[in-house]
Amino acid sequence: MVNLKVIYFIMDKKAVREKIEFLTKEINTHNKNYYVDNSPTISDYEFDLLLQELIELEALYPDMILPDSPTQKVGSDLSNSNKLSFKQYPHKYPMLSLSNTYNINELKEFDERVKKLSAQPFSYNCELKFDGTGINLLYKNGVLVRALTRGDGNIGDDVLRNIKTIQSIPIQLNANYSFPSEFEIRGEVYMPYEAFDKLNAEREINEEPLFANPRNAAAGSLKMLDSNLVKQRELHCVLYHIISDSLKEEKQSDSLKDAKSWGLPVSEFSKECRDINEVLEYIDSWELKRKELPFPTDGIVVKVNQFAVQKSLGTTAKTPRWAVAYKFKPEQALTKLLSIDYQVGRTGAVTPVANLEPVQLSGTMVKRATLHNSDQMELLDIHIGDYVYIEKGGEIIPKITSVELKKRSTEVKPAQFPTECPICKTKLIRDEDQAKYFCPNNLKCPPQIEGRFIHFCSRKALNINLGEVAIHQMFEKGYINKLEDLYNLSDLQLLSLDKWKEKSVNNYKLSLEKSKQVPFNKVLYGLGIKFIGETTAKSLANKYLNIKNIAEATKEDLLATEDVGEALANSIKDYFSNRDNLDTIKILEEKGLQFKTKQQKPLSNELEGMTIMITGNYSIPRETMKQYIEAHGGKVGNSVTSSTTYLLAGDKAGESKIKKAEKLNIPIISEEEFYRIASPENNKENIHNNIYNQDINDTKKDDIDNNKELTLF
């Protein structure tokens, strides 16, 4: 096995820095896909390998750790889109992540570390690792008053109204037992396989995108605005960790027994183990048994059982030292490759998708799997008729990982990636820096045209009430060809669509009117410009303020924008050089769509004229800190210069920025000092305490006095 540490030592510093920068950006992107978008693009196993590589590099070169390194923070499920829907509150106690391993020897090393650091005797409590989304419940005087998502570990979204739809979670605890007057209990909200299959079957009928796995379905359901719809998702919950200043029990296992007596849902599969050998026996027993469970699990959580020992071991900035997750390696299945379809996306990218003999894998029947691109097909040397291994690490959409050459027959045929578009027969092209082939006929290739409409109407873009089936019918009937056509359809045309009645027409028209209030960054995203994602659309909208400025920006200006690289800059220039695209924008603007950013009135002018450079980690997310500065009239700097007013240094602040600030005599201030400057009447402690305690009594009163609400769920 290759020793990565040896390779790292012989790499030059520039190569190491570039590798750390690449891994940091890559992992942060996957964190957003996982926690915020609920659309992971790689398996847990692949993600953990990337993270482990970054951890090893940072251990060897600690001076190169970046301020936004994912090793220094908990993944965040906070999203700006939810801020108007769910109130956000700080966790009274940070909600940390667990360190994990796929290696039994590393589990033994964990045991040795605990023995070395602890002078007291201890046992372990082993629990199944449910694969769902984290939740933190707050009970006061036996009443459920708050339910926070993990958020970024410090702040979470309050999804109480949705949590109340989960039947196993009591709004009021069993009064026959004694419990602390205030405590938090943490756990996992998950979706059983049966409910997941039912949900995806419904979405398939309605032509909605399918959820990749039960974990994403649970996370997405918990953030829905309509709690009645959440109730229909049949979510479940398991709770596993109580936090209180007045717990009477001394062990994790005993505290969970108490929680069960109070009426809280805890796992029936937990077990106290006297030593690491019993832990390993517990893991062995579940390696196969877990596949028979009706809900998703991806490992075993091993916790030091005694609270006193937990306290003595403490935590790092990101993980507790007294717990570790042993994760099962991705499950594989062997099946026959029957054929390959080549799908054309809205950007013209051609993706090979394998059709397989149906096979059971991770609780679901798999019939199709991605092959990614032509390079992957060549690497696998894949043939039609081959027997292939497929994998769903973490229940992700399956992919082919290898070919079983021992089962290859003489009748197989090499898989040939097409040279022409499978739909419009245009010759495919491939950019030098891209792995995919593209159909360049973007104005006339049917799936690309339909794909642009689907993207434009999606919830993350204009949120227009149209499904893929209706869009396909409109296109086939010749009703739509350019985006502006959506705003010119007659009632007669709409009523000619299958199953469309007067109500469908009215809902569609109402969504068109609402689309005129969608902010500029979402409209920009909805245009479907190649390589512009949600984040990049926000960066462009914030910098250029309107569509005209983006259209007239030079390539050099674009490259100076956050998140914009060479390929995207070229794509933007190409898009705005097309007359048809400019005409579409002009017509959509005339229809009332927002093509400029609405300027928000500052909350105050306390920071007016100040340029503040931020570095390190704060008690609030960095993006929130930037918004806070701008809301009070300040400007967020891109680097430390002579015009910088303050360097706001959080935990793990960048050493180079601090040195430069000292050299230029720029004042370096802490987060607490910053709050006193920006908002003199408040400080960090008051702000957090006010946020944490506000509405607690009102929430409690609502839950106790409003009998209708108590009986609804």
ChimeraX attribute file (.defattr): number of C-alpha atoms within 10 A of each C-alpha:
attribute: neighborCount
match mode: 1-to-1
recipient: residues
	/A:1	3
	/A:2	6
	/A:3	7
	/A:4	11
	/A:5	14
	/A:6	9
	/A:7	9
	/A:8	17
	/A:9	13
	/A:10	9
	/A:11	12
	/A:12	9
	/A:13	13
	/A:14	9
	/A:15	11
	/A:16	18
	/A:17	18
	/A:18	11
	/A:19	16
	/A:20	22
	/A:21	17
	/A:22	13
	/A:23	20
	/A:24	21
	/A:25	15
	/A:26	15
	/A:27	19
	/A:28	18
	/A:29	13
	/A:30	19
	/A:31	21
	/A:32	18
	/A:33	16
	/A:34	21
	/A:35	22
	/A:36	20
	/A:37	16
	/A:38	20
	/A:39	19
	/A:40	22
	/A:41	15
	/A:42	17
	/A:43	19
	/A:44	20
	/A:45	18
	/A:46	13
	/A:47	16
	/A:48	16
	/A:49	13
	/A:50	15
	/A:51	18
	/A:52	14
	/A:53	15
	/A:54	22
	/A:55	20
	/A:56	14
	/A:57	22
	/A:58	19
	/A:59	12
	/A:60	12
	/A:61	16
	/A:62	11
	/A:63	11
	/A:64	17
	/A:65	23
	/A:66	21
	/A:67	20
	/A:68	17
	/A:69	19
	/A:70	21
	/A:71	21
	/A:72	19
	/A:73	18
	/A:74	21
	/A:75	22
	/A:76	21
	/A:77	25
	/A:78	22
	/A:79	13
	/A:80	10
	/A:81	9
	/A:82	14
	/A:83	11
	/A:84	8
	/A:85	14
	/A:86	18
	/A:87	14
	/A:88	20
	/A:89	23
	/A:90	24
	/A:91	21
	/A:92	14
	/A:93	12
	/A:94	16
	/A:95	24
	/A:96	19
	/A:97	19
	/A:98	17
	/A:99	16
	/A:100	20
	/A:101	21
	/A:102	16
	/A:103	13
	/A:104	13
	/A:105	10
	/A:106	14
	/A:107	20
	/A:108	15
	/A:109	12
	/A:110	19
	/A:111	19
	/A:112	12
	/A:113	14
	/A:114	19
	/A:115	13
	/A:116	9
	/A:117	12
	/A:118	14
	/A:119	10
	/A:120	10
	/A:121	8
	/A:122	19
	/A:123	18
	/A:124	25
	/A:125	21
	/A:126	25
	/A:127	22
	/A:128	23
	/A:129	17
	/A:130	23
	/A:131	22
	/A:132	27
	/A:133	23
	/A:134	23
	/A:135	25
	/A:136	22
	/A:137	22
	/A:138	22
	/A:139	21
	/A:140	19
	/A:141	15
	/A:142	21
	/A:143	20
	/A:144	25
	/A:145	23
	/A:146	22
	/A:147	24
	/A:148	24
	/A:149	30
	/A:150	28
	/A:151	26
	/A:152	23
	/A:153	24
	/A:154	21
	/A:155	26
	/A:156	24
	/A:157	25
	/A:158	25
	/A:159	24
	/A:160	21
	/A:161	19
	/A:162	21
	/A:163	28
	/A:164	21
	/A:165	22
	/A:166	19
	/A:167	15
	/A:168	16
	/A:169	19
	/A:170	18
	/A:171	20
	/A:172	19
	/A:173	21
	/A:174	17
	/A:175	11
	/A:176	8
	/A:177	11
	/A:178	12
	/A:179	21
	/A:180	16
	/A:181	13
	/A:182	16
	/A:183	19
	/A:184	20
	/A:185	19
	/A:186	21
	/A:187	20
	/A:188	21
	/A:189	24
	/A:190	28
	/A:191	29
	/A:192	19
	/A:193	18
	/A:194	14
	/A:195	18
	/A:196	25
	/A:197	18
	/A:198	12
	/A:199	18
	/A:200	19
	/A:201	14
	/A:202	13
	/A:203	14
	/A:204	12
	/A:205	9
	/A:206	12
	/A:207	14
	/A:208	15
	/A:209	11
	/A:210	14
	/A:211	20
	/A:212	19
	/A:213	25
	/A:214	27
	/A:215	27
	/A:216	26
	/A:217	24
	/A:218	27
	/A:219	24
	/A:220	18
	/A:221	23
	/A:222	26
	/A:223	19
	/A:224	16
	/A:225	15
	/A:226	12
	/A:227	19
	/A:228	13
	/A:229	13
	/A:230	22
	/A:231	18
	/A:232	13
	/A:233	21
	/A:234	19
	/A:235	25
	/A:236	20
	/A:237	23
	/A:238	21
	/A:239	22
	/A:240	19
	/A:241	16
	/A:242	18
	/A:243	16
	/A:244	13
	/A:245	9
	/A:246	11
	/A:247	15
	/A:248	12
	/A:249	14
	/A:250	13
	/A:251	21
	/A:252	20
	/A:253	22
	/A:254	15
	/A:255	19
	/A:256	22
	/A:257	15
	/A:258	18
	/A:259	21
	/A:260	16
	/A:261	17
	/A:262	19
	/A:263	17
	/A:264	23
	/A:265	20
	/A:266	20
	/A:267	17
	/A:268	11
	/A:269	9
	/A:270	17
	/A:271	17
	/A:272	21
	/A:273	21
	/A:274	13
	/A:275	13
	/A:276	17
	/A:277	11
	/A:278	16
	/A:279	23
	/A:280	15
	/A:281	11
	/A:282	19
	/A:283	22
	/A:284	11
	/A:285	11
	/A:286	16
	/A:287	14
	/A:288	10
	/A:289	9
	/A:290	16
	/A:291	16
	/A:292	11
	/A:293	12
	/A:294	13
	/A:295	20
	/A:296	25
	/A:297	21
	/A:298	23
	/A:299	24
	/A:300	23
	/A:301	23
	/A:302	27
	/A:303	22
	/A:304	25
	/A:305	23
	/A:306	21
	/A:307	17
	/A:308	14
	/A:309	21
	/A:310	21
	/A:311	12
	/A:312	14
	/A:313	18
	/A:314	11
	/A:315	14
	/A:316	10
	/A:317	13
	/A:318	19
	/A:319	20
	/A:320	19
	/A:321	21
	/A:322	25
	/A:323	25
	/A:324	22
	/A:325	22
	/A:326	23
	/A:327	21
	/A:328	19
	/A:329	16
	/A:330	18
	/A:331	15
	/A:332	19
	/A:333	15
	/A:334	19
	/A:335	21
	/A:336	20
	/A:337	25
	/A:338	16
	/A:339	16
	/A:340	21
	/A:341	15
	/A:342	18
	/A:343	15
	/A:344	22
	/A:345	18
	/A:346	22
	/A:347	20
	/A:348	24
	/A:349	21
	/A:350	25
	/A:351	21
	/A:352	20
	/A:353	19
	/A:354	22
	/A:355	18
	/A:356	21
	/A:357	16
	/A:358	14
	/A:359	15
	/A:360	13
	/A:361	18
	/A:362	22
	/A:363	16
	/A:364	15
	/A:365	11
	/A:366	20
	/A:367	16
	/A:368	23
	/A:369	20
	/A:370	18
	/A:371	21
	/A:372	17
	/A:373	18
	/A:374	19
	/A:375	13
	/A:376	15
	/A:377	18
	/A:378	14
	/A:379	9
	/A:380	15
	/A:381	14
	/A:382	24
	/A:383	23
	/A:384	19
	/A:385	21
	/A:386	24
	/A:387	23
	/A:388	25
	/A:389	18
	/A:390	25
	/A:391	23
	/A:392	23
	/A:393	21
	/A:394	28
	/A:395	24
	/A:396	22
	/A:397	19
	/A:398	21
	/A:399	22
	/A:400	25
	/A:401	14
	/A:402	16
	/A:403	21
	/A:404	14
	/A:405	12
	/A:406	8
	/A:407	12
	/A:408	15
	/A:409	12
	/A:410	7
	/A:411	9
	/A:412	13
	/A:413	12
	/A:414	13
	/A:415	16
	/A:416	13
	/A:417	18
	/A:418	15
	/A:419	14
	/A:420	16
	/A:421	23
	/A:422	16
	/A:423	13
	/A:424	13
	/A:425	13
	/A:426	15
	/A:427	15
	/A:428	19
	/A:429	16
	/A:430	13
	/A:431	10
	/A:432	7
	/A:433	7
	/A:434	9
	/A:435	14
	/A:436	18
	/A:437	23
	/A:438	24
	/A:439	26
	/A:440	18
	/A:441	18
	/A:442	15
	/A:443	11
	/A:444	11
	/A:445	19
	/A:446	19
	/A:447	19
	/A:448	21
	/A:449	23
	/A:450	23
	/A:451	20
	/A:452	22
	/A:453	27
	/A:454	23
	/A:455	19
	/A:456	22
	/A:457	25
	/A:458	18
	/A:459	13
	/A:460	14
	/A:461	23
	/A:462	25
	/A:463	18
	/A:464	22
	/A:465	19
	/A:466	18
	/A:467	16
	/A:468	19
	/A:469	16
	/A:470	18
	/A:471	20
	/A:472	19
	/A:473	16
	/A:474	20
	/A:475	17
	/A:476	13
	/A:477	12
	/A:478	9
	/A:479	17
	/A:480	21
	/A:481	18
	/A:482	16
	/A:483	19
	/A:484	17
	/A:485	13
	/A:486	21
	/A:487	14
	/A:488	11
	/A:489	14
	/A:490	11
	/A:491	13
	/A:492	9
	/A:493	12
	/A:494	19
	/A:495	14
	/A:496	13
	/A:497	17
	/A:498	10
	/A:499	8
	/A:500	12
	/A:501	13
	/A:502	11
	/A:503	9
	/A:504	16
	/A:505	19
	/A:506	14
	/A:507	13
	/A:508	17
	/A:509	18
	/A:510	13
	/A:511	17
	/A:512	20
	/A:513	15
	/A:514	14
	/A:515	21
	/A:516	18
	/A:517	13
	/A:518	16
	/A:519	19
	/A:520	25
	/A:521	25
	/A:522	24
	/A:523	25
	/A:524	27
	/A:525	24
	/A:526	25
	/A:527	20
	/A:528	20
	/A:529	20
	/A:530	18
	/A:531	18
	/A:532	21
	/A:533	15
	/A:534	15
	/A:535	14
	/A:536	19
	/A:537	22
	/A:538	20
	/A:539	16
	/A:540	23
	/A:541	24
	/A:542	16
	/A:543	15
	/A:544	18
	/A:545	19
	/A:546	19
	/A:547	21
	/A:548	12
	/A:549	14
	/A:550	18
	/A:551	16
	/A:552	13
	/A:553	16
	/A:554	13
	/A:555	15
	/A:556	10
	/A:557	12
	/A:558	22
	/A:559	17
	/A:560	11
	/A:561	16
	/A:562	14
	/A:563	16
	/A:564	20
	/A:565	15
	/A:566	11
	/A:567	14
	/A:568	19
	/A:569	23
	/A:570	16
	/A:571	16
	/A:572	21
	/A:573	17
	/A:574	13
	/A:575	17
	/A:576	18
	/A:577	13
	/A:578	10
	/A:579	9
	/A:580	13
	/A:581	15
	/A:582	14
	/A:583	12
	/A:584	16
	/A:585	19
	/A:586	14
	/A:587	15
	/A:588	20
	/A:589	15
	/A:590	10
	/A:591	15
	/A:592	12
	/A:593	22
	/A:594	22
	/A:595	23
	/A:596	20
	/A:597	16
	/A:598	11
	/A:599	8
	/A:600	8
	/A:601	10
	/A:602	16
	/A:603	12
	/A:604	15
	/A:605	15
	/A:606	17
	/A:607	20
	/A:608	16
	/A:609	11
	/A:610	19
	/A:611	22
	/A:612	24
	/A:613	22
	/A:614	26
	/A:615	22
	/A:616	18
	/A:617	20
	/A:618	19
	/A:619	17
	/A:620	15
	/A:621	16
	/A:622	16
	/A:623	9
	/A:624	12
	/A:625	17
	/A:626	17
	/A:627	14
	/A:628	17
	/A:629	24
	/A:630	23
	/A:631	20
	/A:632	18
	/A:633	20
	/A:634	23
	/A:635	20
	/A:636	17
	/A:637	18
	/A:638	12
	/A:639	16
	/A:640	22
	/A:641	15
	/A:642	12
	/A:643	13
	/A:644	21
	/A:645	22
	/A:646	21
	/A:647	26
	/A:648	21
	/A:649	22
	/A:650	19
	/A:651	15
	/A:652	15
	/A:653	18
	/A:654	19
	/A:655	17
	/A:656	11
	/A:657	19
	/A:658	19
	/A:659	13
	/A:660	16
	/A:661	22
	/A:662	13
	/A:663	10
	/A:664	14
	/A:665	13
	/A:666	19
	/A:667	13
	/A:668	17
	/A:669	16
	/A:670	14
	/A:671	20
	/A:672	14
	/A:673	15
	/A:674	20
	/A:675	19
	/A:676	13
	/A:677	15
	/A:678	21
	/A:679	16
	/A:680	11
	/A:681	10
	/A:682	14
	/A:683	17
	/A:684	16
	/A:685	11
	/A:686	11
	/A:687	12
	/A:688	18
	/A:689	13
	/A:690	12
	/A:691	15
	/A:692	16
	/A:693	11
	/A:694	11
	/A:695	13
	/A:696	15
	/A:697	12
	/A:698	11
	/A:699	15
	/A:700	19
	/A:701	13
	/A:702	14
	/A:703	18
	/A:704	15
	/A:705	10
	/A:706	11
	/A:707	10
	/A:708	9
	/A:709	13
	/A:710	14
	/A:711	7
	/A:712	8
	/A:713	15
